[in-house]
């Protein structure tokens, strides 16, 4: 299992929490990657990876505020995320720093349990040998026609200008 850790830049507290989480996970036998800035701060450059490669991880942990979470989410793609909130007001990060290790361990256990049930080896992104399970897909698809079997396509979000026009009472 691969975990990506992203700590808020220029925040020593975020780096400390990342080091604590990383140490606990490595002791549990989990492969941890750090973003390059955090790896440099912790003086473990060989544990650092470009954040763009974190979409290959099984879980990404963001440590900081909402901005750090959004920064990590952009690189993580469809990878599950856990956010550790170090700010005063945060809406995206649900975990407090003192609960970070336990929350991440519980999430890792849940991912492994779900992966085992699906016939996929828990420490790999590919199905286990001999398994009929297929790798996860990032797109919805269907072989049927219309009705309940129609493919669900993600709709494009409206631009900021379109949202403002819709929210304004005088909009046409």
Steps between C-alpha positions, in 0.01 A plus 500: 500500500629847408410812693582852381552770763474868410583759767427870476807682375696717742304365797718322755198361685373335180843347441504365859157339456610353165809353668289350781251344256780374274691342790188319623411370153854388418500309832178333375673398177332758276693664215482878553585768248546863597469800274849625412484812720402298809763233427764772477382657828522161673839425339373180334534592130468138382147489649397802292296487181350754270141556603383421146590135565264476799215382278677160515455484879222312679441796734617862516522683833491880490633681807422871522202709403243493224752638250737212565211256463401647163865502387532131590159410353596640161797261483323206666235465232250237615717373786328505842618779729517575871542862606668604825393853598766728647310822438240678707221482245497205266221337308679226305729351764310298759782358715668682787880467526488298823274244327697484174687172559189311612284642221753406232552152647122443505473616139787272393330207675169581327667521158673167557176337616305632201777398260512148643123460465512611138759233418775754452829464683490770769849629429469535126297702252446187289271204564653194663621224268211275395242753618212598275494848655581784265704808581309808608385725222487876515211522255143388526392269224213277403426250229123547513283752319302776665299466819673401820796352315595821320854617563533783746725767364643764731359839411718804458485738792381851420757778499509757778331754275217256422448425871486872581245562225282214626520624859414859413124576511521721190673238288326415175 
